[in-house]
Amino acid sequence: MVGTVIAIVLIVAGVFFLMVSALGLLRLPDFYARTHAVGKSETLGSILVLGGLAVYNGWELGTVKILLILFFVLIANPTATHAIARAALRTGRQPWTRQKTGQKTKGAEQS
Amino acid sequence: MNSFLLGITIFIAVLTAIALYRVAMGKTIFDRIIAAGLVGTNGFIILILIGFLFERVNMFIDIAIAYALLNFVVVIVLGKYFDRGGERL
């Protein structure tokens, strides 16, 4: 029963971070800010949910496979996000800045 | 516990729909790529949860491993392609 409670806590925390990631992808003002949301919150939410499922599964072969996916996500997801952000920076996309008067924003939301 | 996992699965599916909106209506091509990566990540989490719901965890975990590898390769290849310039999309 203790394992089930720990699994529920981990899964709920992970789903919270997945929700933060999706809302950040929807609402943040710039491509680089959205990369920030996907690269960190998505990784943390994924490894929390997968860790909760591994705790719930118990000592089996499937748990080893879940931990394998966990470490793969932990390495691969920031790498992929970094590759995309570097490609965007090399093709000359300017980061979003706020001007001093606060009226207009520069460099944001232009395709 | 089973209904809890079902609710978590439905909630992650709703979050995946939000990311799919960003894929369809993205501002730039890079937004669409990272949103597609998020759809893939949420997708294999949903696959593992479905494995727990059907009580056939081992088979669904193998599918999820293949899906995660394909998702990573797709994002890396698209990043290298647009790093070299690519097409103007």
Backbone of each chain as ProteinMPNN parsed JSONL, in Angstrom:
{"seq_chain_A": "MVGTVIAIVLIVAGVFFLMVSALGLLRLPDFYARTHAVGKSETLGSILVLGGLAVYNGWELGTVKILLILFFVLIANPTATHAIARAALRTGRQPWTRQKTGQKTKGAEQS", "coords_chain_A": {"N_chain_A": [[0.835, -1.222, 0.0], [2.009, 1.178, 0.703], [3.726, 1.583, -1.434], [1.859, 2.026, -3.473], [0.738, 4.474, -2.667], [2.987, 6.155, -2.817], [3.428, 5.95, -5.562], [1.086, 7.171, -6.566], [1.425, 9.811, -5.647], [3.78, 10.551, -7.026], [2.911, 10.321, -9.702], [0.852, 12.222, -9.845], [2.303, 14.582, -9.356], [3.979, 14.55, -11.601], [2.089, 14.788, -13.681], [1.187, 17.332, -13.147], [3.495, 18.818, -13.872], [3.562, 18.164, -16.583], [1.251, 19.465, -17.396], [1.996, 22.121, -16.925], [3.967, 22.329, -18.864], [2.501, 22.019, -21.282], [0.759, 24.228, -21.146], [2.629, 26.279, -21.117], [3.727, 25.955, -23.645], [1.559, 26.774, -25.07], [1.105, 29.457, -24.278], [3.388, 31.115, -23.898], [5.504, 33.884, -24.997], [7.411, 33.662, -27.072], [9.533, 31.852, -29.383], [11.87, 30.83, -28.174], [11.256, 30.971, -25.487], [9.178, 29.145, -25.413], [10.623, 26.882, -26.043], [12.031, 26.644, -23.688], [9.923, 25.903, -21.977], [9.239, 23.388, -23.034], [11.65, 21.929, -22.951], [12.454, 21.618, -20.257], [10.247, 21.327, -18.377], [8.738, 19.333, -19.553], [10.519, 17.176, -19.58], [10.953, 16.76, -16.819], [8.324, 16.201, -15.935], [7.804, 13.88, -17.415], [9.734, 12.054, -16.409], [8.905, 11.918, -13.785], [6.305, 10.801, -13.964], [6.925, 8.344, -15.186], [8.616, 7.261, -13.235], [6.794, 6.974, -11.131], [5.098, 5.046, -12.244], [6.91, 2.942, -12.422], [7.411, 2.443, -9.721], [4.877, 1.596, -8.995], [4.647, -0.745, -10.447], [6.343, -2.649, -9.327], [8.805, -5.229, -8.51], [9.834, -6.351, -11.349], [10.445, -7.534, -14.724], [9.426, -5.645, -16.44], [9.665, -3.278, -15.01], [12.376, -2.712, -15.179], [12.534, -2.116, -17.877], [10.922, 0.179, -17.943], [12.495, 1.915, -16.424], [14.62, 2.062, -18.169], [13.47, 3.475, -20.338], [13.039, 5.819, -18.926], [15.646, 6.826, -18.34], [16.462, 7.165, -20.954], [14.717, 9.184, -21.87], [15.524, 11.186, -20.151], [18.043, 11.778, -21.136], [17.635, 12.212, -23.904], [15.57, 14.078, -24.458], [16.248, 16.83, -23.611], [18.451, 17.036, -25.328], [17.362, 16.943, -27.934], [15.743, 19.222, -27.869], [17.682, 21.162, -27.529], [19.049, 20.924, -29.954], [17.116, 21.813, -31.787], [16.774, 24.464, -30.888], [19.299, 25.513, -31.362], [19.418, 25.32, -34.127], [17.42, 27.161, -34.769], [18.584, 29.514, -33.818], [20.832, 29.709, -35.446], [19.714, 30.116, -37.944], [19.019, 32.708, -37.757], [17.001, 33.798, -36.057], [15.625, 36.151, -33.96], [15.803, 36.613, -30.396], [13.081, 37.273, -28.086], [12.439, 40.497, -26.876], [11.538, 43.001, -24.444], [10.422, 46.249, -25.046], [11.407, 49.568, -23.895], [9.378, 51.469, -23.463], [7.186, 49.928, -23.202], [5.104, 49.598, -24.938], [5.108, 48.307, -27.622], [6.162, 45.058, -28.692], [9.243, 43.589, -29.617], [10.321, 41.633, -32.267], [8.818, 39.409, -31.695], [6.441, 36.856, -32.42], [6.46, 36.844, -35.205], [6.289, 35.316, -38.277]], "CA_chain_A": [[0.0, 0.0, 0.0], [2.898, 2.347, 0.724], [4.182, 1.776, -2.801], [0.774, 2.624, -4.266], [0.611, 5.895, -2.304], [4.134, 6.854, -3.407], [3.198, 6.01, -7.009], [0.058, 8.181, -6.859], [2.018, 11.139, -5.441], [4.714, 10.834, -8.124], [2.182, 10.504, -10.967], [0.143, 13.51, -9.814], [3.303, 15.642, -9.536], [4.407, 14.534, -12.992], [1.027, 15.324, -14.534], [1.221, 18.787, -12.957], [4.547, 19.401, -14.707], [3.15, 18.046, -17.987], [0.272, 20.53, -17.641], [2.771, 23.363, -17.032], [4.646, 22.32, -20.159], [1.552, 22.252, -22.374], [0.282, 25.614, -21.074], [3.723, 27.137, -21.533], [3.802, 25.881, -25.107], [0.431, 27.51, -25.657], [0.938, 30.838, -23.856], [4.594, 31.94, -23.795], [5.472, 34.832, -26.123], [8.481, 33.564, -28.052], [9.96, 30.482, -29.647], [12.873, 30.378, -27.203], [10.553, 30.745, -24.217], [8.45, 27.884, -25.536], [11.634, 25.838, -25.925], [12.264, 26.528, -22.251], [8.834, 25.12, -21.384], [9.256, 21.993, -23.469], [12.877, 21.234, -22.625], [12.638, 21.272, -18.85], [9.05, 20.833, -17.693], [8.314, 18.069, -20.153], [11.426, 16.13, -19.113], [10.699, 16.468, -15.402], [7.034, 15.532, -15.82], [7.89, 12.52, -17.953], [10.462, 11.137, -15.532], [8.113, 11.689, -12.572], [5.232, 9.845, -14.263], [7.507, 7.023, -15.415], [9.076, 6.746, -11.948], [5.621, 6.527, -10.395], [4.634, 3.773, -12.806], [7.884, 1.916, -12.064], [7.163, 2.089, -8.322], [3.613, 0.857, -8.928], [4.768, -2.055, -11.101], [7.025, -3.609, -8.47], [10.07, -5.797, -9.012], [9.622, -7.238, -12.488], [11.245, -7.153, -15.89], [8.86, -4.424, -16.996], [10.192, -2.131, -14.279], [13.689, -2.401, -15.757], [12.286, -1.446, -19.162], [10.425, 1.535, -17.661], [13.651, 2.724, -16.021], [15.396, 2.29, -19.395], [12.83, 4.598, -21.032], [13.227, 7.011, -18.09], [16.975, 7.39, -18.576], [16.537, 7.619, -22.337], [14.046, 10.488, -21.941], [16.34, 12.146, -19.417], [19.156, 12.201, -21.986], [17.293, 12.552, -25.28], [14.638, 15.188, -24.636], [16.979, 18.099, -23.677], [19.312, 17.066, -26.504], [16.559, 17.292, -29.108], [15.323, 20.617, -27.739], [18.867, 21.988, -27.775], [19.343, 20.915, -31.395], [16.152, 22.687, -32.471], [17.031, 25.861, -30.519], [20.518, 25.947, -32.05], [19.062, 25.528, -35.533], [16.68, 28.418, -34.877], [19.495, 30.64, -33.614], [21.728, 29.823, -36.599], [19.001, 30.658, -39.091], [18.846, 34.147, -37.603], [15.765, 34.215, -35.397], [16.016, 36.97, -32.815], [15.024, 36.387, -29.173], [12.063, 38.261, -27.752], [12.786, 41.458, -25.82], [10.495, 43.989, -24.177], [10.949, 47.6, -25.207], [11.379, 50.353, -22.654], [8.11, 52.172, -23.259], [6.161, 48.973, -22.84], [4.008, 49.568, -25.898], [5.215, 47.253, -28.614], [7.217, 44.076, -28.477], [10.107, 43.5, -30.791], [10.83, 40.339, -32.649], [7.973, 38.3, -31.293], [5.242, 36.469, -33.146], [6.476, 37.024, -36.651], [6.642, 34.042, -38.897]], "C_chain_A": [[0.859, 1.258, 0.0], [3.419, 2.646, -0.679], [3.113, 2.418, -3.678], [0.624, 4.104, -3.963], [1.759, 6.706, -2.894], [3.954, 7.005, -4.917], [2.172, 7.076, -7.363], [0.622, 9.586, -6.701], [2.936, 11.505, -6.594], [3.969, 11.104, -9.432], [1.447, 11.834, -10.981], [1.115, 14.674, -9.984], [3.769, 15.706, -10.991], [3.365, 15.096, -13.937], [0.913, 16.834, -14.363], [2.292, 19.432, -13.842], [4.24, 19.257, -16.187], [2.148, 19.127, -18.351], [0.971, 21.878, -17.783], [3.453, 23.46, -18.389], [3.695, 22.637, -21.304], [1.039, 23.697, -22.349], [1.373, 26.592, -21.467], [3.907, 27.121, -23.037], [2.678, 26.687, -25.751], [0.554, 29.018, -25.435], [2.186, 31.7, -23.877], [4.823, 32.734, -25.084], [6.422, 34.539, -27.265], [8.815, 32.103, -28.295], [10.927, 29.991, -28.589], [12.247, 30.147, -25.84], [9.765, 29.443, -24.264], [9.398, 26.691, -25.5], [11.975, 25.566, -24.468], [11.192, 25.668, -21.581], [8.937, 23.652, -21.755], [10.484, 21.265, -22.931], [12.993, 20.814, -21.175], [11.398, 20.668, -18.218], [8.599, 19.494, -18.245], [9.197, 16.92, -19.678], [11.134, 15.737, -17.676], [9.368, 15.749, -15.215], [7.072, 14.108, -16.309], [8.598, 11.587, -16.984], [9.717, 10.929, -14.223], [7.008, 10.67, -12.82], [5.798, 8.436, -14.455], [8.049, 6.416, -14.129], [7.923, 6.251, -11.09], [5.098, 5.2, -10.91], [5.596, 2.641, -12.477], [7.711, 1.478, -10.609], [5.895, 1.251, -8.203], [3.748, -0.551, -9.48], [5.454, -3.083, -10.212], [8.273, -4.164, -9.126], [9.79, -6.809, -10.102], [10.566, -6.828, -13.605], [10.739, -5.853, -16.508], [9.353, -3.176, -16.304], [11.553, -1.711, -14.823], [13.515, -1.679, -17.087], [11.786, -0.025, -18.957], [11.582, 2.435, -17.241], [14.565, 3.011, -17.214], [14.806, 3.464, -20.188], [13.056, 5.892, -20.267], [14.588, 7.642, -18.351], [17.127, 7.855, -20.012], [15.881, 8.983, -22.503], [14.893, 11.554, -21.273], [17.514, 12.633, -20.253], [18.649, 12.82, -23.286], [16.459, 13.822, -25.41], [15.343, 16.55, -24.588], [17.907, 18.195, -24.876], [18.553, 17.499, -27.749], [16.139, 18.756, -29.054], [16.492, 21.568, -28.004], [19.217, 22.042, -29.255], [18.406, 21.848, -32.149], [16.437, 24.154, -32.159], [18.284, 26.377, -31.214], [20.256, 26.177, -33.53], [18.318, 26.842, -35.716], [17.605, 29.608, -34.721], [20.419, 30.823, -34.818], [21.03, 30.343, -37.841], [18.543, 32.083, -38.844], [17.556, 34.589, -36.972], [16.12, 34.94, -34.101], [15.182, 36.621, -31.592], [14.115, 37.563, -28.864], [12.57, 39.182, -26.663], [11.63, 42.43, -25.653], [11.093, 45.384, -24.291], [10.705, 48.427, -23.964], [10.018, 51.013, -22.413], [6.976, 51.217, -22.928], [5.015, 48.892, -23.822], [4.079, 48.326, -26.793], [6.286, 46.254, -28.201], [7.971, 43.897, -29.778], [10.487, 42.056, -31.045], [9.954, 39.162, -32.298], [6.863, 38.094, -32.311], [5.28, 36.873, -34.608], [6.997, 35.754, -37.284], [7.569, 34.233, -40.052]], "O_chain_A": [[0.507, 2.268, -0.609], [3.542, 3.806, -1.071], [3.421, 3.255, -4.526], [0.41, 4.909, -4.869], [1.549, 7.805, -3.409], [4.282, 8.045, -5.488], [2.348, 7.807, -8.338], [0.339, 10.462, -7.517], [2.89, 12.629, -7.094], [4.341, 12.003, -10.186], [1.415, 12.51, -12.009], [0.802, 15.647, -10.672], [3.934, 16.793, -11.546], [3.703, 15.8, -14.889], [0.584, 17.544, -15.313], [2.045, 20.455, -14.48], [4.61, 20.125, -16.978], [2.171, 19.652, -19.464], [0.608, 22.685, -18.639], [3.512, 24.532, -18.991], [4.026, 23.421, -22.193], [0.898, 24.323, -23.399], [1.092, 27.621, -22.08], [4.207, 28.15, -23.642], [2.837, 27.218, -26.851], [0.154, 29.794, -26.303], [2.067, 32.925, -23.873], [4.385, 32.308, -26.153], [6.264, 35.111, -28.344], [8.434, 31.227, -27.518], [10.822, 28.848, -28.145], [12.649, 29.237, -25.115], [9.694, 28.721, -23.27], [9.045, 25.624, -24.999], [12.179, 24.422, -24.062], [11.493, 24.823, -20.738], [8.749, 22.774, -20.913], [10.383, 20.115, -22.502], [13.567, 19.766, -20.881], [11.476, 19.613, -17.589], [8.137, 18.627, -17.504], [8.705, 15.825, -19.404], [11.071, 14.555, -17.341], [9.277, 14.801, -14.436], [6.459, 13.221, -15.714], [8.142, 10.468, -16.75], [9.866, 9.88, -13.597], [6.788, 9.778, -12.0], [5.236, 7.459, -13.959], [7.963, 5.204, -13.932], [8.044, 5.237, -10.403], [4.703, 4.332, -10.132], [5.169, 1.505, -12.274], [7.843, 0.296, -10.292], [5.838, 0.311, -7.41], [3.046, -1.46, -9.037], [5.175, -4.276, -10.331], [8.743, -3.659, -10.145], [9.538, -7.982, -9.824], [11.372, -5.909, -13.46], [11.52, -5.059, -17.032], [9.453, -2.121, -16.929], [11.855, -0.522, -14.921], [14.254, -0.743, -17.393], [12.169, 0.882, -19.697], [11.648, 3.592, -17.655], [15.206, 4.06, -17.274], [15.539, 4.337, -20.653], [13.243, 6.947, -20.872], [14.682, 8.851, -18.561], [17.836, 8.826, -20.277], [16.417, 9.848, -23.196], [14.978, 12.684, -21.754], [17.943, 13.777, -20.104], [19.174, 13.842, -23.727], [16.623, 14.569, -26.374], [15.069, 17.381, -25.454], [18.141, 19.286, -25.396], [19.038, 18.32, -28.527], [16.174, 19.454, -30.067], [16.329, 22.625, -28.612], [19.635, 23.085, -29.758], [18.833, 22.584, -33.038], [16.358, 25.002, -33.048], [18.338, 27.54, -31.613], [20.797, 27.108, -34.126], [18.545, 27.559, -36.691], [17.44, 30.613, -35.413], [20.755, 31.951, -35.176], [21.669, 30.945, -38.705], [17.762, 32.624, -39.628], [17.047, 35.658, -37.309], [16.829, 34.402, -33.252], [13.986, 36.359, -31.717], [14.34, 38.686, -29.314], [13.073, 38.719, -25.639], [10.849, 42.659, -26.576], [12.139, 45.671, -23.709], [9.915, 48.059, -23.094], [9.565, 51.099, -21.272], [5.929, 51.635, -22.433], [4.039, 48.185, -23.568], [3.235, 47.432, -26.727], [7.203, 46.583, -27.448], [7.423, 44.031, -30.872], [10.922, 41.347, -30.138], [10.316, 38.02, -32.579], [6.413, 39.031, -32.971], [4.247, 37.208, -35.188], [8.015, 35.199, -36.871], [7.969, 33.26, -40.69]]}, "seq_chain_B": "MNSFLLGITIFIAVLTAIALYRVAMGKTIFDRIIAAGLVGTNGFIILILIGFLFERVNMFIDIAIAYALLNFVVVIVLGKYFDRGGERL", "coords_chain_B": {"N_chain_B": [[-7.349, 2.171, -8.171], [-7.195, 1.588, -10.853], [-9.158, 3.178, -12.109], [-8.102, 5.636, -11.456], [-5.733, 5.642, -13.007], [-6.954, 5.634, -15.488], [-8.203, 8.16, -15.513], [-5.909, 9.794, -15.394], [-4.8, 9.133, -17.856], [-6.734, 10.177, -19.64], [-6.492, 12.894, -19.032], [-3.847, 13.469, -19.806], [-4.198, 13.018, -22.502], [-5.818, 15.193, -23.186], [-3.956, 17.272, -22.756], [-2.179, 16.61, -24.786], [-3.78, 17.229, -26.946], [-3.758, 20.009, -26.754], [-1.072, 20.501, -27.426], [-1.191, 19.554, -30.026], [-2.769, 21.507, -31.188], [-0.859, 23.551, -31.238], [0.908, 22.433, -33.048], [-0.647, 22.509, -35.373], [-1.348, 25.233, -35.67], [1.029, 26.713, -35.524], [3.432, 29.362, -34.869], [6.038, 29.55, -35.968], [8.19, 27.347, -37.924], [9.807, 25.946, -36.209], [8.478, 25.974, -33.807], [6.441, 24.217, -34.459], [7.912, 21.869, -34.732], [8.965, 21.372, -32.114], [6.599, 21.136, -30.755], [5.592, 18.862, -31.941], [7.429, 17.038, -30.979], [6.694, 17.111, -28.301], [4.152, 16.011, -28.47], [4.879, 13.422, -29.194], [6.28, 12.571, -26.888], [4.268, 12.715, -24.882], [2.7, 10.825, -26.069], [4.018, 8.295, -25.81], [3.939, 8.058, -23.07], [1.18, 7.808, -22.678], [0.888, 5.388, -23.982], [2.195, 3.584, -22.234], [0.567, 3.87, -19.994], [-1.827, 2.852, -21.025], [-1.009, 0.242, -21.334], [-0.865, -0.496, -18.613], [-3.592, -0.299, -18.034], [-4.747, -2.295, -19.621], [-3.5, -4.421, -18.507], [-1.313, -5.629, -19.687], [1.565, -5.097, -19.551], [4.2, -5.545, -20.405], [4.269, -5.945, -23.224], [3.282, -3.459, -24.195], [5.232, -1.765, -23.232], [7.457, -2.407, -24.757], [6.585, -1.459, -27.261], [6.462, 1.225, -26.602], [9.151, 1.856, -26.146], [10.221, 1.657, -28.755], [8.752, 3.714, -29.929], [9.652, 5.964, -28.545], [12.343, 6.056, -29.322], [12.043, 6.503, -32.105], [10.792, 9.002, -32.068], [12.784, 10.649, -30.953], [14.788, 10.413, -32.94], [13.49, 11.554, -35.139], [13.151, 14.259, -34.325], [15.815, 15.074, -33.982], [16.823, 14.742, -36.6], [15.253, 16.561, -38.056], [16.095, 18.902, -36.818], [18.824, 19.011, -37.579], [18.444, 19.243, -40.313], [17.148, 21.745, -40.658], [19.117, 23.261, -39.58], [21.093, 23.394, -41.51], [19.971, 25.229, -43.173], [17.792, 24.486, -44.975], [14.465, 24.398, -46.366], [12.534, 27.313, -47.174], [10.035, 27.592, -45.123]], "CA_chain_B": [[-6.118, 2.536, -8.881], [-7.409, 1.487, -12.295], [-9.877, 4.374, -12.572], [-7.146, 6.738, -11.346], [-4.882, 5.63, -14.198], [-7.785, 6.031, -16.631], [-8.342, 9.619, -15.472], [-4.622, 10.383, -15.771], [-4.655, 8.951, -19.304], [-7.593, 11.14, -20.349], [-5.956, 14.238, -18.832], [-2.675, 13.624, -20.677], [-4.699, 13.123, -23.871], [-6.242, 16.592, -23.377], [-2.733, 18.061, -22.913], [-1.679, 16.32, -26.124], [-4.596, 17.996, -27.89], [-3.236, 21.384, -26.728], [0.151, 20.515, -28.223], [-1.577, 19.386, -31.431], [-3.174, 22.833, -31.67], [0.351, 24.298, -31.565], [1.437, 21.876, -34.294], [-1.452, 22.927, -36.524], [-1.411, 26.689, -35.8], [2.265, 27.243, -34.984], [3.92, 30.624, -35.415], [7.178, 29.254, -36.827], [8.351, 25.915, -38.18], [10.464, 25.326, -35.056], [7.396, 25.722, -32.857], [5.739, 22.992, -34.845], [8.762, 20.699, -34.474], [9.048, 21.018, -30.69], [5.282, 20.674, -30.336], [5.48, 17.474, -32.376], [8.179, 16.252, -30.008], [5.891, 16.982, -27.075], [3.099, 15.036, -28.765], [5.466, 12.097, -29.136], [6.578, 12.218, -25.495], [3.001, 12.387, -24.238], [2.159, 9.627, -26.691], [4.457, 7.021, -25.234], [3.42, 7.947, -21.693], [-0.171, 7.263, -22.81], [1.001, 3.97, -24.33], [2.51, 2.793, -21.031], [-0.633, 3.873, -19.147], [-2.78, 1.917, -21.62], [-0.52, -1.077, -20.964], [-1.321, -0.801, -17.257], [-5.044, -0.469, -18.016], [-5.063, -3.591, -20.203], [-2.725, -5.407, -17.751], [-0.307, -6.281, -20.525], [2.533, -4.011, -19.479], [5.464, -5.828, -21.095], [4.123, -5.71, -24.652], [3.14, -2.037, -24.484], [6.496, -1.079, -22.951], [8.312, -2.575, -25.941], [6.113, -0.507, -28.275], [6.803, 2.575, -26.163], [10.589, 2.056, -26.378], [10.4, 1.939, -30.174], [8.157, 5.007, -30.222], [10.525, 7.009, -28.007], [13.522, 6.137, -30.192], [11.655, 7.134, -33.372], [10.512, 10.411, -31.79], [14.074, 11.327, -30.788], [15.479, 10.472, -34.229], [12.787, 12.516, -36.0], [13.427, 15.641, -33.92], [17.221, 15.365, -34.26], [17.026, 14.868, -38.046], [14.667, 17.834, -38.491], [16.963, 19.973, -36.336], [20.01, 19.108, -38.44], [18.024, 19.697, -41.646], [16.922, 23.186, -40.661], [20.376, 23.909, -39.239], [21.799, 23.664, -42.76], [19.237, 26.166, -44.0], [16.508, 23.891, -45.282], [13.59, 25.171, -47.248], [11.839, 28.417, -46.506], [8.659, 27.155, -44.895]], "C_chain_B": [[-6.313, 2.517, -10.392], [-8.123, 2.721, -12.843], [-8.999, 5.613, -12.45], [-6.248, 6.798, -12.578], [-5.669, 6.013, -15.443], [-7.965, 7.541, -16.689], [-7.065, 10.328, -15.871], [-4.409, 10.28, -17.28], [-5.485, 9.963, -20.082], [-7.039, 12.553, -20.219], [-4.737, 14.474, -19.72], [-3.101, 13.694, -22.138], [-5.186, 14.536, -24.175], [-5.026, 17.495, -23.567], [-2.097, 17.829, -24.29], [-2.481, 17.058, -27.19], [-4.156, 19.457, -27.924], [-1.969, 21.491, -27.576], [-0.151, 20.336, -29.708], [-2.108, 20.682, -32.024], [-1.944, 23.643, -32.054], [1.023, 23.73, -32.82], [0.673, 22.423, -35.489], [-1.349, 24.426, -36.762], [-0.134, 27.355, -35.297], [2.694, 28.541, -35.64], [5.086, 30.387, -36.369], [7.259, 27.748, -37.027], [8.976, 25.22, -36.972], [9.468, 25.071, -33.933], [6.673, 24.424, -33.174], [6.581, 21.768, -34.537], [8.783, 20.352, -32.989], [7.685, 20.598, -30.163], [5.043, 19.233, -30.777], [6.275, 16.548, -31.463], [7.43, 16.06, -28.715], [4.74, 16.011, -27.277], [3.643, 13.617, -28.694], [5.749, 11.646, -27.715], [5.316, 11.862, -24.725], [2.415, 11.091, -24.797], [2.69, 8.353, -26.071], [4.134, 6.919, -23.752], [2.009, 7.363, -21.71], [-0.126, 5.775, -23.158], [1.289, 3.108, -23.1], [1.302, 2.739, -20.101], [-1.691, 2.919, -19.688], [-2.35, 0.476, -21.344], [-0.915, -1.469, -19.554], [-2.823, -1.038, -17.208], [-5.449, -1.832, -18.575], [-4.376, -4.747, -19.488], [-1.828, -6.257, -18.647], [0.857, -5.3, -20.666], [3.736, -4.277, -20.381], [5.385, -5.554, -22.601], [4.063, -4.221, -24.976], [4.422, -1.277, -24.187], [7.467, -1.243, -24.11], [7.904, -1.609, -27.047], [6.527, 0.908, -27.899], [8.283, 2.862, -26.342], [10.849, 2.403, -27.842], [9.877, 3.327, -30.532], [9.04, 6.143, -29.729], [11.768, 7.18, -28.868], [13.191, 6.839, -31.501], [11.416, 8.631, -33.187], [11.806, 11.21, -31.678], [14.782, 11.484, -32.127], [14.833, 11.496, -35.147], [13.146, 13.947, -35.619], [14.878, 16.016, -34.226], [17.452, 15.581, -35.756], [16.433, 16.176, -38.556], [15.515, 19.012, -38.025], [18.2, 20.127, -37.195], [19.648, 19.635, -39.819], [17.824, 21.206, -41.674], [18.149, 23.947, -40.202], [21.153, 24.257, -40.501], [21.072, 24.672, -43.633], [17.872, 25.65, -44.357], [15.732, 24.694, -46.308], [12.996, 26.32, -46.464], [10.384, 28.031, -46.338], [7.904, 28.193, -44.075]], "O_chain_B": [[-5.704, 3.298, -11.124], [-7.757, 3.249, -13.893], [-9.129, 6.544, -13.246], [-6.023, 7.873, -13.134], [-5.128, 6.642, -16.353], [-7.893, 8.142, -17.761], [-7.097, 11.329, -16.587], [-3.906, 11.21, -17.91], [-5.013, 10.541, -21.061], [-7.099, 13.333, -21.17], [-4.598, 15.541, -20.319], [-2.441, 14.356, -22.939], [-4.996, 15.032, -25.285], [-5.037, 18.378, -24.424], [-1.543, 18.754, -24.883], [-1.934, 17.464, -28.216], [-4.172, 20.085, -28.982], [-1.803, 22.438, -28.344], [0.543, 20.897, -30.556], [-1.928, 20.942, -33.214], [-1.955, 24.344, -33.066], [1.644, 24.478, -33.576], [1.275, 22.765, -36.507], [-1.27, 24.866, -37.909], [-0.19, 28.435, -34.709], [2.376, 28.803, -36.8], [5.121, 30.958, -37.458], [6.525, 26.976, -36.411], [8.712, 24.042, -36.73], [9.582, 24.09, -33.198], [6.34, 23.64, -32.285], [6.048, 20.737, -34.128], [8.637, 19.186, -32.625], [7.602, 19.798, -29.231], [4.375, 18.469, -30.08], [5.862, 15.419, -31.2], [7.502, 15.0, -28.094], [4.387, 15.268, -26.362], [2.97, 12.712, -28.201], [5.5, 10.494, -27.361], [5.271, 10.86, -24.012], [1.725, 10.355, -24.092], [1.926, 7.42, -25.824], [4.059, 5.812, -23.217], [1.669, 6.528, -20.872], [-0.967, 4.995, -22.71], [0.707, 2.035, -22.937], [1.03, 1.705, -19.49], [-2.378, 2.251, -18.915], [-3.187, -0.404, -21.145], [-1.262, -2.622, -19.302], [-3.293, -1.876, -16.438], [-6.38, -2.458, -18.07], [-4.621, -5.911, -19.804], [-1.616, -7.443, -18.396], [1.103, -4.75, -21.74], [4.239, -3.367, -21.041], [6.316, -5.0, -23.185], [4.711, -3.763, -25.917], [4.686, -0.251, -24.814], [8.222, -0.321, -24.418], [8.759, -1.008, -27.698], [6.898, 1.702, -28.763], [8.652, 3.993, -26.659], [11.604, 3.329, -28.141], [10.481, 4.033, -31.339], [9.172, 7.166, -30.399], [12.205, 8.303, -29.12], [13.963, 7.679, -31.966], [11.79, 9.434, -34.041], [11.921, 12.303, -32.232], [15.317, 12.551, -32.428], [15.528, 12.227, -35.853], [13.418, 14.768, -36.496], [15.153, 17.13, -34.672], [18.185, 16.489, -36.147], [17.039, 16.838, -39.398], [15.647, 20.006, -38.74], [18.596, 21.249, -37.512], [20.418, 20.373, -40.433], [18.275, 21.876, -42.603], [18.23, 25.158, -40.405], [21.803, 25.3, -40.56], [21.524, 24.947, -44.745], [16.874, 26.311, -44.07], [16.274, 25.545, -47.012], [12.963, 26.296, -45.233], [9.592, 28.124, -47.275], [6.724, 28.006, -43.778]]}, "name": "protein", "num_of_chains": 2, "seq": "MVGTVIAIVLIVAGVFFLMVSALGLLRLPDFYARTHAVGKSETLGSILVLGGLAVYNGWELGTVKILLILFFVLIANPTATHAIARAALRTGRQPWTRQKTGQKTKGAEQSMNSFLLGITIFIAVLTAIALYRVAMGKTIFDRIIAAGLVGTNGFIILILIGFLFERVNMFIDIAIAYALLNFVVVIVLGKYFDRGGERL"}
